[in-house]
Amino acid sequence: MFSVFDIFRVGIGPSSSHTVGPMRAATSFVTYLTRHDILKSVGRVSVGLYGSFAATGKGHGTPTGVMLGLMGYPPDTIQADAIGSLLEQAQESEEISLGKTHTIPFQLQKDVQFYRRSLEEHPNGMEFQAWSTSGELLLAKRYFSVGGGAIASVASEETSAGDAPGIPYPFRTAAELLDMCEAEGLSIDQLMMVNETSHAPMDVVQSRVLALWHVMQATVHRGLHATGKLPGPLGVRRRAATLYQQLNAESRSEQVNQLDWLSAFAMAVNEENAAGGQMVTAPTNGAAGVIPAVLHYYDKFVPGANQDGIIRFMLTAAAIASLYKLNASLSGAQVGCQGEVGVACSMAAAGLCAVLGGTPSQVANAAEIGMEHNLGLTCDPVGGLVQIPCIERNAMASGKALHAARLALRGDGSHFVSLDAVIKTMWETGLDMKTKYKETSRGGLAVNIVEC
């Protein structure tokens, strides 16, 4: 299994795999140069971006992520409003300071190259090379952005993290998770908390989870108040603020009205993501609006909602995400948007079901319903930008998560299709899906919208 802090990470938009992942890879590369006493000998760095990065990387801010990472700015601490000036200064001077300490010449058009072919291990491949001033290759390392901002230097989904040594309740399947819950008399969030507190005190775990929630709240707040057009050639106008104003003038008592609030929350996050703002990867940036939207629904519309419920929700959602990371993928370039928005919907359905009183079996049923009705969901961003259909897609998935949780709560937890079966199906569907429907902008809405 994975920790809740492996699933939820603070980062910047517009993409966890195409912005945050390359940013972390570049930071890792510079850290390696520093630790092995190579950094001071470096006269030039070149970066090759392969496969899906070449197809949609420019629209997803991949070059930006690479430059910021090389300069020593990790995605969880950089201030979004400082990014523009950092990049402008680097481009004007045609220099970057590796790790903020060693300045070298750097020209984006020359030193970052895109290659349409994919590396064998994963469609999101990067190769970093460090050269001496005399042209000698000092170091070459390959990284892969495997979804949700996670990186690997081999084609695994960070198996070392997934094995999670030393925890009381390791699980790799939903069946194992449910069996442990039944045997120990624990809910899914309680089992996750026992695992988390085997490495950190409970108050630390709780405060870190709530810190993630506070970032989500801040992102929603910014998105509900920001106006104008999103960056890029599409000229997409922000809508969350207008929807927010309309809803504030209406009563919150009607259920349909609550669904509109759910949409507003989700769209607010993904408009901020598209603008390169700070957010929590949940479990990816392209799907980052679903969890905050459903959490805000819980916080504002469920009687008795409290911080303990927020923590229980996120621990439950992290358990479900672990199953997808271990047995399928969170990468839109690998399995399509079913691995992003579909997984987020599954996670949110499970979390909401848990805080509404669902049993572990009902929670698993909610997660299964959430994914079952996102199977085959393609990743077809128009213009390579996380705007159309991504923003509305998060709003729709938030509504699906609510319906899935409510359906599961009306049942007794038994279901014909198991969560493990639907995860396996999602993985196999992703493998069968044509490449043009997997974050390449060569199929679906990405090519047909121009005819509309």
C-alpha positions in Angstrom: 0.0 0.0 0.0 0.9 3.7 -0.2 0.9 6.3 2.4 -1.8 9.0 2.2 1.1 11.4 1.6 2.2 9.4 -1.5 -1.3 9.9 -2.9 -2.0 13.5 -2.0 0.9 15.9 -2.8 1.0 19.7 -3.0 2.1 20.8 -6.4 1.4 23.3 -9.2 -0.7 23.1 -12.4 -1.5 22.3 -15.0 -0.4 18.6 -14.9 0.9 16.2 -12.3 2.5 13.9 -14.9 3.6 16.5 -17.3 4.5 19.4 -15.0 5.0 18.1 -11.5 6.7 14.8 -12.5 9.3 16.5 -14.7 9.9 19.1 -12.0 10.6 16.4 -9.5 12.8 14.5 -12.0 14.9 17.6 -12.7 15.3 18.3 -9.0 16.3 14.6 -8.4 18.9 14.9 -11.2 20.5 18.0 -9.7 20.4 16.4 -6.3 22.3 13.4 -7.7 24.9 15.7 -9.3 25.4 17.4 -6.0 25.7 14.3 -3.9 28.2 12.7 -6.2 30.3 15.9 -6.4 29.7 16.4 -10.2 27.7 19.7 -10.1 30.6 22.1 -10.2 32.0 20.4 -13.3 28.8 20.8 -15.3 28.9 23.2 -18.2 25.7 22.3 -19.9 22.5 20.3 -19.3 20.4 18.8 -22.0 16.9 17.2 -21.6 15.1 14.9 -23.9 11.3 14.5 -23.5 9.7 11.5 -25.1 6.3 10.1 -26.1 3.4 11.9 -24.5 5.6 14.7 -23.4 6.3 15.5 -27.0 2.6 15.2 -27.9 1.1 17.4 -25.1 4.1 18.6 -23.0 4.2 22.2 -24.2 0.5 22.7 -23.4 1.0 21.0 -20.1 3.9 23.1 -19.0 6.6 20.4 -19.2 9.4 22.8 -20.2 8.4 25.0 -17.3 8.5 22.1 -14.9 12.0 21.0 -16.1 13.5 24.5 -15.8 12.1 25.1 -12.3 13.3 21.7 -11.2 16.8 22.2 -12.5 16.8 25.6 -10.7 16.1 23.8 -7.4 12.4 24.6 -6.9 10.4 21.6 -5.8 6.6 21.6 -6.6 5.4 21.5 -3.1 7.1 24.6 -1.9 7.4 27.0 -4.9 5.0 30.0 -4.8 2.9 30.0 -8.0 3.1 33.8 -8.3 6.9 33.7 -8.4 7.1 31.3 -11.4 6.7 33.9 -14.1 9.5 36.1 -12.9 11.9 33.1 -12.4 11.3 31.9 -16.0 11.5 35.4 -17.5 14.8 36.0 -15.8 16.2 32.7 -17.0 15.1 33.2 -20.6 16.4 36.8 -20.8 19.8 35.9 -19.3 19.9 32.5 -21.1 21.3 31.1 -17.9 20.0 29.0 -15.0 21.4 28.3 -11.6 21.4 24.5 -11.0 20.1 23.9 -7.6 20.3 27.7 -6.9 24.1 27.3 -6.6 25.8 26.6 -10.0 25.1 28.9 -13.0 25.3 27.5 -16.5 24.2 28.7 -20.0 20.7 27.4 -20.8 18.5 28.1 -23.8 15.1 26.4 -23.7 14.8 25.9 -27.4 18.2 24.3 -27.7 18.6 22.4 -24.5 15.1 20.9 -24.2 14.2 18.6 -27.1 11.0 16.7 -27.8 10.9 13.2 -29.4 7.6 11.7 -30.6 8.8 8.1 -30.0 8.1 6.7 -26.6 10.8 5.0 -24.5 10.1 1.3 -24.0 9.5 1.5 -20.3 6.7 4.2 -20.2 5.1 6.8 -22.5 6.2 9.6 -20.1 10.0 9.3 -20.5 12.7 11.9 -19.8 16.5 11.7 -20.3 18.7 14.3 -18.5 22.3 14.7 -19.5 25.1 16.7 -17.9 28.1 17.8 -19.9 31.4 19.3 -19.0 32.5 22.6 -20.6 34.7 20.6 -22.9 31.8 18.5 -24.1 32.4 15.4 -22.1 29.3 13.5 -21.0 29.4 13.5 -17.2 26.1 11.8 -16.4 22.9 10.6 -18.1 19.8 9.5 -16.2 16.4 8.5 -17.4 13.2 9.1 -15.4 9.6 8.2 -16.0 6.6 10.2 -14.8 4.2 7.4 -13.8 1.2 9.4 -12.7 0.1 11.7 -9.9 3.4 13.5 -9.9 5.3 10.3 -9.0 8.5 9.5 -10.7 10.6 6.3 -11.2 13.9 5.6 -12.8 12.6 2.2 -14.0 9.2 1.2 -15.4 7.6 0.4 -12.1 5.0 2.2 -10.1 7.5 2.8 -7.3 7.2 -0.7 -6.0 9.5 0.0 -3.0 6.9 2.5 -1.8 4.0 0.2 -2.6 5.5 -2.6 -0.6 5.5 -0.3 2.5 7.8 -2.3 4.8 7.2 -2.3 8.5 3.5 -1.4 8.5 1.0 -3.5 10.6 -1.5 -4.0 7.8 0.0 -4.3 4.3 -2.5 -5.0 1.5 -2.3 -5.1 -2.2 -5.9 -6.0 -3.2 -9.3 -4.9 -2.1 -10.1 -8.4 -0.9 -7.1 -8.3 1.4 -8.1 -4.9 2.7 -11.6 -6.0 3.5 -10.5 -9.2 5.1 -8.2 -7.3 7.4 -10.9 -4.8 8.3 -13.3 -7.6 9.2 -10.7 -9.6 11.1 -9.6 -6.6 13.2 -12.9 -4.9 13.5 -11.6 -1.8 11.9 -12.9 0.6 9.3 -10.8 1.3 6.3 -9.7 4.7 7.6 -8.9 3.2 11.0 -6.7 0.6 9.4 -4.9 3.3 7.3 -4.4 5.4 10.4 -2.7 2.4 12.2 -0.4 2.0 9.3 0.4 5.8 9.1 1.0 6.0 12.9 3.6 3.2 12.6 5.9 5.8 11.1 4.6 9.1 12.7 2.6 10.1 15.8 -1.2 10.5 15.2 -1.2 14.2 15.9 1.4 14.7 13.2 -0.5 12.6 10.7 -3.7 14.4 11.4 -2.1 17.8 11.1 -0.5 16.9 7.8 -3.7 15.6 6.4 -5.5 18.8 7.5 -2.8 20.9 5.9 -3.6 19.2 2.6 -7.3 20.0 3.2 -6.4 23.7 3.8 -4.5 23.8 0.5 -7.6 22.4 -1.2 -9.8 25.0 0.5 -7.5 27.8 -0.6 -7.5 26.5 -4.2 -11.3 26.4 -4.3 -11.5 29.9 -2.8 -9.1 31.3 -5.4 -11.0 29.6 -8.2 -14.4 30.8 -7.1 -13.2 34.4 -7.1 -10.9 34.5 -10.2 -12.2 35.8 -13.5 -11.0 36.3 -17.0 -9.5 33.8 -19.6 -7.3 30.9 -18.9 -3.8 30.8 -20.4 -3.3 29.4 -23.9 -4.7 29.9 -27.4 -8.1 28.4 -26.8 -9.3 31.5 -24.9 -11.4 29.5 -22.5 -13.2 31.8 -20.0 -13.4 31.0 -16.3 -16.9 30.0 -15.3 -16.6 29.0 -11.6 -16.8 32.6 -10.3 -20.0 33.3 -12.2 -21.6 30.1 -11.0 -20.5 30.9 -7.5 -22.2 34.3 -7.7 -25.4 32.8 -9.1 -25.5 30.1 -6.3 -24.9 32.6 -3.6 -28.1 34.4 -4.6 -30.1 31.2 -4.3 -31.2 28.9 -1.5 -28.9 26.0 -0.6 -31.7 23.8 0.5 -32.6 22.2 -2.8 -30.7 19.1 -3.8 -30.2 20.2 -7.4 -28.7 23.4 -6.0 -26.3 21.3 -4.0 -25.2 19.5 -7.2 -24.5 22.9 -8.8 -22.3 23.8 -5.8 -20.5 20.5 -6.3 -19.8 21.5 -9.9 -18.7 25.0 -8.9 -16.1 23.6 -6.4 -14.7 21.1 -8.9 -14.5 23.7 -11.7 -12.9 26.2 -9.4 -10.0 23.8 -8.7 -9.4 22.8 -12.3 -9.5 26.3 -13.6 -6.8 27.1 -11.0 -4.9 24.1 -12.2 -5.2 25.2 -15.8 -3.8 28.6 -14.8 -0.8 26.9 -13.2 -1.9 27.6 -9.6 -1.1 25.6 -6.4 -3.2 22.6 -5.6 -3.2 19.1 -4.1 -2.6 16.4 -6.6 -5.6 14.1 -6.0 -4.5 11.7 -7.4 -3.4 13.7 -10.4 -3.7 17.4 -11.4 -6.0 16.7 -14.3 -8.4 15.1 -11.8 -7.6 17.3 -8.9 -11.1 18.9 -8.6 -13.1 15.8 -7.7 -11.8 15.1 -4.2 -11.9 18.8 -3.0 -15.4 19.2 -4.5 -16.8 16.2 -2.7 -15.0 17.2 0.5 -16.5 20.7 0.2 -19.9 19.1 -0.4 -19.4 17.0 2.8 -18.2 20.1 4.8 -21.0 22.4 3.7 -24.1 20.1 3.3 -23.7 17.1 5.6 -24.9 17.7 9.1 -22.2 17.0 11.7 -19.4 17.4 9.3 -16.1 18.0 11.1 -12.3 17.8 10.8 -12.3 14.2 11.9 -14.6 13.4 9.0 -12.2 15.2 6.6 -9.3 13.0 7.9 -11.4 9.8 7.6 -12.5 10.7 4.1 -8.9 11.3 2.9 -7.5 8.2 4.6 -10.2 6.1 3.0 -9.7 7.7 -0.4 -5.9 7.1 -0.1 -6.5 3.4 0.5 -8.6 3.1 -2.7 -6.0 5.0 -4.7 -3.3 2.6 -3.4 -5.1 -0.2 -5.0 -5.1 1.5 -8.4 -1.5 2.5 -8.2 -0.5 -1.1 -7.2 -2.7 -2.9 -9.7 -3.3 -0.5 -12.6 -2.2 3.1 -13.2 -2.9 6.7 -12.5 -1.3 7.8 -15.8 -3.5 9.3 -18.5 -0.7 8.6 -21.0 -0.8 4.9 -20.0 -4.5 4.1 -19.5 -6.5 7.2 -20.5 -8.5 9.5 -18.3 -10.1 6.5 -16.6 -6.8 6.4 -14.7 -7.2 10.0 -13.6 -10.8 11.3 -13.3 -12.1 7.7 -13.1 -9.8 6.9 -10.1 -10.6 10.3 -8.5 -14.3 9.5 -8.8 -13.7 6.1 -7.2 -11.7 7.6 -4.4 -14.2 10.3 -3.7 -17.2 7.9 -3.7 -15.4 5.7 -1.2 -14.4 8.6 1.1 -17.9 10.1 1.1 -19.5 6.7 1.7 -17.2 6.2 4.7 -18.0 9.5 6.4 -21.7 9.0 5.8 -21.5 5.8 7.9 -20.8 3.2 5.3 -19.3 -0.2 6.2 -16.0 -1.3 4.6 -18.0 -3.4 2.1 -20.2 -0.5 1.2 -17.2 1.7 0.8 -15.6 -0.8 -1.6 -18.9 -1.0 -3.4 -19.0 2.8 -3.8 -15.5 2.8 -5.1 -16.4 0.0 -7.6 -19.5 1.9 -8.8 -17.4 5.1 -9.2 -14.9 3.4 -11.6 -17.4 1.1 -13.3 -19.1 4.0 -14.9 -15.8 5.7 -16.0 -14.4 2.6 -17.8 -13.0 3.5 -21.2 -12.8 7.2 -20.4 -10.3 8.7 -22.9 -7.7 11.4 -22.4 -8.2 13.8 -25.3 -7.3 17.3 -24.1 -7.9 19.9 -26.8 -4.7 21.6 -27.8 -2.8 19.6 -25.2 -4.2 21.9 -22.5 -5.9 20.7 -19.4 -9.1 22.8 -20.1 -11.4 21.1 -22.6 -12.9 18.7 -21.6 -11.0 18.3 -18.4 -12.6 21.1 -16.3 -16.2 20.0 -16.9 -15.1 16.4 -16.7 -14.1 16.9 -13.0 -17.5 18.4 -12.3 -19.3 15.5 -13.9 -17.2 13.0 -12.0 -17.9 14.7 -8.7 -21.6 14.2 -9.3 -21.0 10.5 -10.2 -19.0 10.1 -6.9 -22.0 11.4 -4.9 -24.4 9.1 -6.7 -22.1 6.1 -6.2 -21.8 6.7 -2.5 -25.5 7.1 -2.1 -26.2 3.9 -4.1 -23.7 1.9 -2.1 -25.3 3.2 1.2 -28.7 1.9 0.0 -27.3 -1.6 -0.3 -25.8 -4.0 2.1 -22.2 -3.9 0.7 -22.6 -7.0 -1.5 -22.0 -6.4 -5.2 -21.7 -8.6 -8.3 -18.6 -6.9 -9.6 -15.8 -6.6 -7.1 -13.5 -3.6 -6.7 -10.5 -5.8 -7.6 -12.3 -6.9 -10.8 -13.1 -3.4 -11.9 -9.5 -2.3 -11.3 -8.3 -5.2 -13.4 -10.8 -4.3 -16.1 -9.6 -0.7 -16.0 -6.0 -1.7 -16.5 -6.8 -4.1 -19.3 -9.0 -1.5 -21.0 -6.2 1.0 -20.8 -3.8 -1.5 -22.4 -6.3 -2.1 -25.2 -7.0 1.6 -25.8 -5.5 3.1 -28.9 -2.5 5.4 -28.2 -4.3 8.4 -29.8 -6.8 8.3 -27.0 -4.2 8.4 -24.3 -2.9 12.0 -23.7 -1.5 12.5 -27.1 -4.2 15.0 -28.4 -4.4 12.9 -31.6 -8.0 11.6 -31.1 -11.4 12.3 -29.6 -12.4 15.9 -28.9 -8.8 17.0 -29.5 -9.2 16.5 -33.2 -13.0 16.8 -33.7 -13.6 20.1 -31.9 -12.2 22.1 -34.8 -15.2 20.9 -36.9 -17.8 22.1 -34.4 
